[in-house]
Structure formats: C-alpha cells, structure tokens
Amino acid sequence: MKVAALVLFIALVLAFNPGRAADPSSVAPTEEVLIPAGEFIMGRADSGEELTPHQVKLDAYYIDKFEVTNAQYNAFCEATDHELPVFWGLDRFRCSLDYPDHPVVGVSQASAQKYAEWVGRRRPTEAEWEYAARGGLESLSYGTADVLDDAEANTKSAKLDGPVAVGSFEPNGYGVYDMVGNVREWVADYYSEDYFVHSPVDNPQGPEKTQWRVIKGGGWYSGKSCNMVHVRNALPGTWSDFNVGFRCARDAD
C-alpha cells in the first residue's frame, strides 16, 4: 500500500507541475528547415585577414526556421530548473512571457547549448550559419539583397527599439527567418581572428578552444553594416547580452 500511495503522490505532483518533466515534451521546438549539402565561398574579399575568402563544403543539415523564443526557453528553464535569462522580466528588452514569440536574449553560449541538447539538437557552426543566412544567393551582402531597406529587417535604423516577434519579416531563399536583424546569434565555434586563413574546406568546426565564442548576424541594436551575413564578431562565452540570442541546428542524418 505504501508503494501504491507513493506512485499516486508522484502522479499528482507531475499532474500539477507538468513543466517539471525532465524532457522537452512541454515545449514545441522551432520548426526546422533542411539546408542541402553544398559549397560556397565564405568570408568577403578586401576585408582583411579575419574575413579571408575561402571555399567551404558542407553536408546537409537542419537549422531552426526561427530564433528560440521566450516561451520556448522558459519551458526549458521550468523543466530543468535552469536559471532564467539575466534580463528576464525587463520590458525594455521584451524578455518575458509577456512577449512569448520574441527571441530570448540574455543567454550565455553555455545555456544556449544546454537548451539545444534538451530539445535533441545542437548549435550551428559558423559556416553552417553563414551558408543558411545566404539563402542560396552567395554573393549578396544581406542574403536577399545588397542594399537593405529599413522595412526588410529589424536593424537599428529600423527604429523598432527592441526585438520583435520572430518571423515578422520575409524569409530568405531557404525559408529561414531573421538571419539578418532582430538579434545576433551564438554559434558553436570558438573564435580566432586568423582562422579563415587555414580553415579546412570540409565541414569546418572552428579553431581550438579560446576565451571567445563567435556570434553571427546583426540585430535590433546593430547598424546595417553589422547585419551583413559575412560579418563575424565574438564575446566571452560567459557573456549575456541584450542583443544576442540563438537558434539550433541538427545533422540531417
């Protein structure tokens, strides 16, 4: 009888605390887009050693159609007792369940990785991110154009003064949203300024461990030039920023 009572107690606890289940069943992960295997020239000419143009070949992979949202990240935190983002509850950065469909910000790269693992995914490499951001149009600075209109993305010049709901603008040629604007995004790679000089051709994974991690894309607080798809920047892996979020990826096989 004691065993039966214990089982009943556990069932009642789970029933009244569904968010505490140790699996991602309480959240719907972002829909994925299949990026076909292919090759492209990564980087940009006349931009210095850091952006040395070089050939990259990638296997097929999936990438999230949208950036991870506040609602999705909150479900992860509730299920795993993970700490909420450092800006949680601040309307200034639209970082709360009052903005469920806005991209989560204030998340370190380690926390982004834990979320990705929780939903059975990973973070994209820098090469995967840039290839998907180009939308099949390799030479265009913004994936869809060489000149970006203020109405085409949430950049600083659009004057929206914060993140907006994911998918508020048109997708690129691969059907991926907000690769330009809204928030910058953590990727999996460590950062090295000269990595492009000796980066391998096939499925590059980034340099050996450093203090810095790569962020890609621009964001609502970034000027248009910082939103070009080839642009790379870096932050300490422990950093949490009001202009940085993330999305996930997954091997196609």
C-alpha positions in Angstrom: 0.0 0.0 0.0 2.9 2.3 0.8 4.3 1.8 -2.8 0.9 2.5 -4.3 0.5 5.6 -2.3 3.9 6.8 -3.3 3.1 6.2 -7.0 -0.1 8.2 -6.6 1.7 11.0 -4.9 4.2 11.2 -7.8 1.5 11.2 -10.4 -0.3 14.0 -8.6 2.9 16.1 -8.4 3.5 15.6 -12.1 -0.1 16.4 -12.9 0.1 19.8 -11.1 3.6 20.5 -12.2 3.8 19.5 -15.9 6.6 21.9 -16.6 8.9 19.9 -14.3 9.0 16.8 -16.5 12.6 16.0 -17.4 12.1 16.1 -21.1 11.1 18.6 -23.8 7.5 17.3 -24.2 6.1 20.6 -22.7 7.6 22.8 -25.4 7.3 22.7 -29.2 10.8 23.2 -30.6 11.1 25.5 -33.5 10.2 24.1 -36.9 13.4 23.1 -38.9 14.5 23.9 -42.5 16.6 21.4 -44.4 19.7 23.0 -45.9 21.0 20.9 -48.7 24.6 19.8 -49.0 26.7 22.3 -51.0 29.7 24.6 -51.1 30.2 28.3 -51.1 32.9 31.0 -50.6 32.8 32.1 -47.0 34.1 35.5 -45.9 34.5 38.6 -48.0 37.2 40.0 -50.3 39.0 43.2 -49.3 38.0 42.8 -45.7 41.3 41.8 -44.1 42.7 38.5 -42.8 39.8 37.9 -40.5 37.4 37.5 -43.4 39.7 35.9 -45.9 37.5 34.3 -48.6 37.8 30.5 -48.6 35.9 27.6 -50.0 33.7 25.6 -47.7 31.8 22.4 -48.4 29.0 21.3 -46.0 27.0 18.2 -45.6 23.2 18.6 -45.4 21.8 19.8 -42.1 18.7 21.2 -40.5 18.5 24.7 -39.0 15.8 26.3 -37.0 13.4 28.4 -39.1 13.2 30.9 -36.2 15.3 32.1 -33.3 14.5 30.4 -30.0 11.7 32.3 -28.3 11.0 33.4 -24.7 8.2 30.8 -24.4 10.4 28.0 -25.6 13.3 29.0 -23.3 11.1 29.5 -20.3 9.7 25.9 -20.8 13.3 24.6 -20.7 14.1 26.6 -17.6 11.0 25.3 -15.8 11.6 21.7 -16.8 15.3 21.7 -15.8 15.4 24.3 -13.0 17.8 26.2 -15.2 18.2 29.9 -14.4 16.2 32.4 -16.4 17.9 34.9 -18.7 19.6 37.9 -16.9 17.2 40.3 -18.5 14.1 38.3 -17.7 11.1 40.5 -16.8 12.5 43.6 -18.4 10.1 45.1 -20.9 12.9 47.2 -22.3 14.3 44.1 -24.0 10.9 42.3 -24.4 12.3 39.4 -22.3 9.4 37.7 -20.5 6.3 35.6 -21.1 4.5 38.9 -21.9 6.4 38.5 -25.3 6.2 34.8 -25.9 7.1 34.9 -29.6 10.0 37.2 -29.3 13.6 35.9 -29.4 15.1 35.2 -26.0 18.1 37.4 -25.1 20.4 37.5 -22.1 21.5 33.8 -22.6 25.2 32.7 -22.4 26.6 30.3 -25.0 26.7 27.5 -22.4 23.0 28.0 -21.6 22.2 28.1 -25.3 24.0 24.8 -25.7 22.1 23.2 -22.8 18.8 24.3 -24.4 19.8 22.8 -27.7 20.8 19.5 -26.1 17.4 19.4 -24.2 15.5 19.5 -27.5 17.8 17.0 -29.1 19.7 19.5 -31.3 22.9 21.5 -31.3 24.0 24.9 -32.3 25.0 25.6 -35.9 28.7 26.0 -36.8 29.7 29.4 -38.0 30.0 28.0 -41.6 26.5 26.4 -41.4 25.0 29.6 -40.0 26.5 31.8 -42.8 25.6 29.3 -45.5 22.0 29.2 -44.3 21.9 33.0 -44.0 23.0 33.5 -47.6 19.8 31.7 -48.7 21.3 30.2 -51.8 22.4 33.6 -53.1 26.1 33.5 -52.3 27.2 37.0 -53.4 24.6 39.1 -51.7 25.6 41.0 -48.6 22.3 40.5 -46.8 21.2 37.1 -48.1 18.3 38.6 -50.1 19.9 41.9 -51.3 23.0 44.0 -51.5 21.1 47.0 -50.2 18.8 46.6 -47.1 15.7 48.7 -46.8 14.6 49.6 -43.3 11.3 47.8 -43.8 13.1 44.5 -44.6 14.8 43.7 -41.2 14.9 44.7 -37.6 18.1 46.7 -37.5 19.0 49.8 -35.6 18.0 52.1 -38.4 14.5 50.5 -38.5 14.0 52.2 -35.1 11.9 49.4 -33.6 13.8 49.8 -30.4 14.0 46.2 -29.4 13.5 42.6 -30.6 10.2 41.9 -32.4 8.3 38.6 -32.7 10.2 36.0 -34.7 9.1 35.8 -38.4 7.9 39.4 -38.6 9.9 39.9 -41.8 10.1 37.9 -45.0 12.4 34.8 -45.0 15.4 34.3 -47.2 15.7 31.8 -50.1 15.9 28.8 -47.8 12.9 29.8 -45.9 14.8 30.8 -42.8 13.8 33.9 -40.9 15.7 36.7 -39.1 19.2 35.8 -40.2 19.5 39.5 -40.8 18.3 41.6 -37.9 16.3 41.0 -34.7 19.1 39.6 -32.5 22.7 38.4 -33.0 23.1 34.7 -32.6 25.6 32.4 -30.8 27.1 29.7 -32.9 29.1 26.7 -31.9 32.6 27.9 -32.9 35.3 29.3 -30.7 36.8 32.5 -32.2 40.2 33.1 -33.7 41.0 36.1 -35.8 43.1 34.2 -38.3 41.0 31.0 -38.5 39.8 31.7 -42.1 43.4 31.6 -43.3 43.8 27.9 -42.5 40.2 26.8 -42.1 39.5 23.3 -43.6 37.3 23.0 -46.6 35.0 20.2 -45.4 32.6 21.0 -42.6 34.8 23.4 -40.6 34.2 23.3 -36.8 36.2 26.3 -35.8 39.5 26.7 -34.0 40.7 25.0 -30.8 39.3 26.3 -27.5 39.8 30.1 -26.9 38.3 32.5 -24.4 35.9 33.8 -27.1 32.9 32.4 -28.9 31.6 33.6 -32.3 28.3 35.5 -32.7 26.8 35.9 -36.2 24.3 38.3 -37.7 23.4 41.7 -36.5 20.3 42.7 -34.5 17.9 45.4 -33.4 20.8 47.3 -31.8 23.2 46.8 -34.7 23.8 49.1 -37.7 23.1 47.8 -41.2 26.8 47.1 -42.0 27.0 44.8 -38.9 24.0 42.8 -40.2 25.8 41.6 -43.4 25.8 37.8 -43.4 29.6 37.5 -43.6 30.2 39.7 -40.6 31.6 37.8 -37.5 32.1 39.0 -34.0 32.9 37.4 -30.7 32.1 37.6 -27.0 33.3 35.8 -23.9 31.4 32.5 -23.6 30.0 33.5 -20.2 28.6 36.8 -21.5 24.9 37.5 -21.6 23.8 40.3 -24.0 20.5 42.1 -24.7 21.2 41.9 -28.5 22.2 38.2 -28.6 20.0 35.1 -28.8 20.4 31.9 -30.7 18.8 29.2 -32.9 19.5 25.4 -33.1 20.7 23.0 -35.8 20.8 19.3 -36.3 22.6 16.8 -38.6 20.5 15.7 -41.5 21.2 12.0 -40.9 
